[in-house]
């Protein structure tokens, strides 16, 4: 999603003349300009003085930083009138230089934005805002990718506490070049607020991506909580990770180490089931020790020891 360019008026009903300027302090912008109004300006719609920024170090669309509502005066007496006011500022994401301009626009009754004038500033602007460094995706076999960020820094003065910071990984419909965007957030990490000149890191975040997300642009955004909600302060475009091959089945099982026959251990013994006799498992693998057998009896003979006892009783009987 991108902001459509405004229509340009064929016959401007107002123009910026004389002095003009801006000042951005944190989330507040002060806009001022001298405006020369035509007699039919009030008929053009609702008027606004807008501050815009366009990146100089990379191709990308211009982003609106601030907007001041302007009232058309009833009488100008043929002289330019100065307008000035403080409004909410939303600087574009990133730390690169920005070309700054002031636009004077009118919004018609049917919602069309018509630009009547635009003036440029000679000095590029670099906005001081939280930024991130060293973002990369690390594949984890069997678990998908994980996001690793070296650090997040608040470069503002030491007494300037940031709003709540949050890392968000987005899968977008179109590559991100700043400004509004459409997509799906597949991971986030809350960092809380950072004092000025402080940093946090390294940081690791799990990524919940799907197969369809691998074919779409990925972007990591550092967002800060403001009076208008979370605002993107910095971003890094990431390449979608390549699909990880499924590990073979053998990779999930632990192979038994090869042992020599003389070193092979006996299998572990399990307790017997109820109602069954228990025999150690080792007895099924090791030979039983030899046991001496009784000497065989002669065929037809008496059991060993029985004859001697009979003879003893017979002698006692004969001696009576």
C-alpha positions in Angstrom: 0.0 0.0 0.0 1.4 3.4 -1.0 0.1 7.0 -0.7 -1.1 8.2 -4.2 0.5 11.4 -5.4 -1.8 14.5 -5.1 -3.4 16.2 -8.1 -1.7 19.5 -9.1 -4.0 22.5 -9.5 -4.0 24.1 -13.0 -4.7 27.5 -11.4 -3.3 27.6 -7.9 -5.6 29.4 -5.4 -2.7 30.0 -2.9 1.1 29.9 -2.9 3.9 30.0 -0.4 5.9 33.2 -0.6 8.5 34.9 1.6 9.8 32.9 4.6 8.9 29.3 5.5 10.4 26.7 7.7 9.9 23.7 10.1 11.4 22.3 13.3 11.0 18.7 14.5 11.7 17.9 18.2 10.9 14.3 19.1 7.3 13.6 18.1 6.4 17.3 17.6 6.8 19.4 14.5 6.5 23.2 14.2 5.5 24.4 10.7 5.4 27.9 9.4 5.0 29.7 6.1 3.8 33.0 4.5 0.9 32.3 2.2 -0.5 34.5 -0.5 -4.2 33.7 -0.8 -6.3 34.3 -3.9 -9.9 35.5 -3.6 -11.4 32.1 -4.4 -9.2 30.1 -2.0 -12.0 29.3 0.4 -14.0 27.6 -2.4 -11.3 25.0 -3.0 -12.0 23.0 0.2 -10.1 22.4 3.5 -6.5 23.6 3.4 -3.4 22.0 4.9 0.3 22.8 5.1 2.2 19.5 4.9 5.9 18.5 5.6 7.2 15.8 3.4 10.4 13.8 3.3 11.9 11.8 0.4 14.9 9.5 0.8 18.1 10.5 -0.9 20.3 7.4 -0.5 17.8 4.8 -1.8 14.8 4.8 -4.2 11.6 5.1 -2.3 8.4 7.1 -2.1 8.0 10.4 -0.2 6.5 10.2 3.3 4.3 12.7 5.0 6.0 13.8 8.3 3.4 16.4 9.6 0.3 18.2 8.6 -1.1 21.5 9.9 -4.7 22.6 9.2 -4.9 26.1 7.8 -7.9 28.5 7.8 -8.4 30.7 4.9 -8.7 34.3 6.2 -11.8 36.3 5.4 -9.8 39.4 4.3 -6.1 39.5 3.2 -5.9 43.1 2.1 -3.6 41.9 -0.7 -0.8 40.9 1.6 0.6 37.4 2.5 -0.3 36.1 5.9 1.9 34.0 8.1 0.6 30.7 9.5 2.3 28.6 12.2 1.4 25.7 14.5 2.6 22.7 16.4 1.4 19.2 15.3 2.3 15.5 15.7 5.4 14.5 13.7 5.9 11.0 12.3 9.4 10.9 10.6 10.1 8.2 8.0 11.8 5.0 9.0 15.5 4.7 8.6 18.6 6.8 9.3 19.5 8.0 5.8 19.3 11.6 4.5 15.9 13.0 3.5 15.0 15.8 1.1 12.4 18.0 2.8 9.6 19.9 1.2 6.5 21.9 2.3 3.3 21.4 0.4 0.2 23.5 0.4 -2.8 21.4 -0.4 -6.6 21.6 -0.5 -9.0 18.7 0.2 -12.1 19.0 -2.0 -15.6 18.0 -0.9 -15.3 14.6 -2.6 -12.0 13.8 -0.8 -9.5 14.6 -3.6 -6.2 16.1 -2.5 -5.1 18.9 -4.8 -1.6 20.4 -4.5 -1.5 24.2 -5.0 2.2 24.8 -4.2 5.4 23.0 -3.0 8.7 24.5 -1.8 11.9 22.6 -1.1 14.6 23.0 1.6 18.3 23.1 0.6 19.6 21.2 3.7 18.9 17.4 3.9 17.5 16.1 7.2 18.6 13.1 9.2 16.1 12.1 11.9 17.5 10.8 15.2 15.5 7.8 16.2 15.9 4.3 17.6 17.6 1.9 15.1 18.6 -1.7 14.8 21.8 -3.4 13.6 22.9 -6.8 12.4 19.7 -8.7 11.7 19.9 -12.2 10.1 17.9 -15.4 9.9 19.5 -18.5 11.3 18.0 -21.9 10.2 17.2 -24.4 12.9 16.7 -28.0 11.6 13.3 -29.3 12.5 12.2 -26.0 14.0 12.3 -23.4 11.2 14.3 -20.2 11.2 15.2 -18.0 14.1 15.8 -14.2 13.9 19.0 -12.9 15.5 19.6 -9.1 16.0 22.9 -7.8 17.2 21.6 -4.8 19.0 18.9 -2.1 19.2 20.1 1.5 20.0 18.5 4.7 21.2 20.9 7.4 19.8 18.9 10.3 21.3 20.3 12.4 24.2 20.8 10.6 27.5 17.8 12.2 29.2 15.4 11.2 26.3 13.7 7.9 27.1 12.2 6.1 24.2 8.6 4.8 24.0 8.1 1.1 24.3 10.1 -0.6 21.5 9.1 -3.7 19.6 10.7 -5.8 16.9 8.3 -7.1 14.3 9.0 -9.5 11.4 6.6 -8.9 8.5 5.8 -10.9 5.4 4.7 -8.2 2.9 2.6 -8.0 -0.2 5.2 -5.7 -1.8 8.9 -4.9 -1.0 9.1 -2.3 1.7 10.6 1.1 0.8 9.2 3.1 3.6 5.7 4.5 4.4 2.5 2.5 4.7 2.6 -1.3 4.1 0.3 -4.4 3.9 1.2 -7.8 5.1 1.3 -10.3 7.9 3.3 -10.2 11.1 4.9 -13.6 11.7 6.9 -12.7 14.9 7.4 -10.0 17.4 9.6 -9.2 20.5 8.8 -6.6 23.1 11.8 -4.6 24.3 10.3 -2.0 26.6 11.7 1.5 26.7 15.4 2.4 26.2 17.1 5.5 27.8 19.0 7.7 25.4 22.5 6.4 24.4 21.6 2.9 25.6 21.4 -0.3 23.7 20.0 -3.8 24.1 21.2 -7.0 22.5 21.9 -9.5 21.2 18.3 -10.6 20.7 16.8 -13.8 19.4 13.2 -14.2 18.2 11.4 -17.3 17.1 9.8 -17.1 13.6 6.4 -18.7 12.8 6.6 -18.7 9.0 4.6 -20.8 6.6 5.5 -22.4 3.3 3.6 -19.7 1.4 5.5 -16.9 3.2 8.8 -18.0 1.5 7.7 -16.6 -1.8 6.9 -13.1 -0.4 9.2 -10.2 0.7 10.4 -10.2 4.4 11.1 -7.1 6.4 12.2 -6.7 10.0 10.8 -3.4 11.6 11.8 -1.6 14.8 8.6 0.1 16.0 8.1 2.6 18.8 4.9 3.4 20.8 3.8 7.0 20.3 0.6 9.1 20.7 -0.7 7.6 17.4 0.3 4.0 18.2 3.3 2.0 17.0 5.4 3.9 14.4 8.2 2.3 12.4 11.6 3.8 13.3 14.0 1.6 11.4 13.8 -1.5 9.2 15.9 -4.1 7.5 14.9 -6.0 4.3 15.6 -9.7 4.7 15.8 -12.5 2.2 13.2 -15.2 2.9 15.0 -18.4 4.1 15.3 -21.3 1.8 13.1 -24.3 2.7 15.0 -26.7 5.0 15.2 -30.3 3.8 13.4 -32.8 6.1 16.0 -34.8 8.0 16.0 -38.5 7.1 14.4 -40.9 9.5 17.8 -42.2 10.7 18.7 -38.7 11.8 15.9 -38.8 14.5 17.1 -42.2 15.9 20.3 -42.9 17.8 22.4 -45.6 16.2 23.8 -48.2 18.6 27.6 -48.1 18.6 29.3 -51.0 17.0 31.0 -53.3 19.6 33.1 -56.4 19.2 31.5 -59.7 20.1 33.7 -60.1 23.2 32.6 -56.6 24.4 28.9 -57.0 23.7 26.8 -56.5 26.9 24.0 -58.7 27.9 20.5 -57.3 27.2 18.8 -55.5 30.1 16.5 -57.7 32.2 12.8 -56.8 32.5 10.6 -57.7 35.4 8.3 -60.8 34.8 4.7 -60.3 34.0 2.2 -61.3 36.7 1.6 -65.0 36.7 4.7 -66.0 34.8 7.9 -67.6 36.0 10.9 -65.3 36.1 14.1 -66.3 34.3 17.0 -63.9 33.9 17.5 -63.0 30.3 21.2 -63.7 30.7 20.4 -67.4 31.2 19.0 -67.6 27.7 22.3 -66.4 26.2 25.0 -68.0 28.5 25.4 -71.8 28.8 24.5 -73.2 32.2 27.4 -74.5 34.3 27.8 -78.3 34.3 26.3 -80.0 37.4 27.5 -83.5 38.6 25.0 -86.3 38.0 24.5 -89.2 40.5 26.2 -92.4 39.7 23.8 -94.8 37.8 22.4 -97.7 39.9 23.1 -101.2 38.8 20.1 -102.8 37.1 17.9 -104.6 39.6 19.8 -103.3 42.6 18.5 -101.5 45.7 18.8 -97.9 46.2 22.1 -96.8 47.5 22.3 -97.2 51.5 19.2 -99.3 51.9 21.0 -102.8 52.0 23.5 -101.7 54.7 20.7 -100.5 56.9 18.9 -103.9 56.6 22.0 -105.8 57.4 22.5 -103.7 60.6 19.0 -104.5 61.8 19.5 -108.2 61.0 22.7 -108.4 63.1 20.9 -106.7 66.1 18.1 -109.3 65.8 20.5 -112.3 65.7 22.4 -111.1 68.8 19.4 -111.2 71.0 
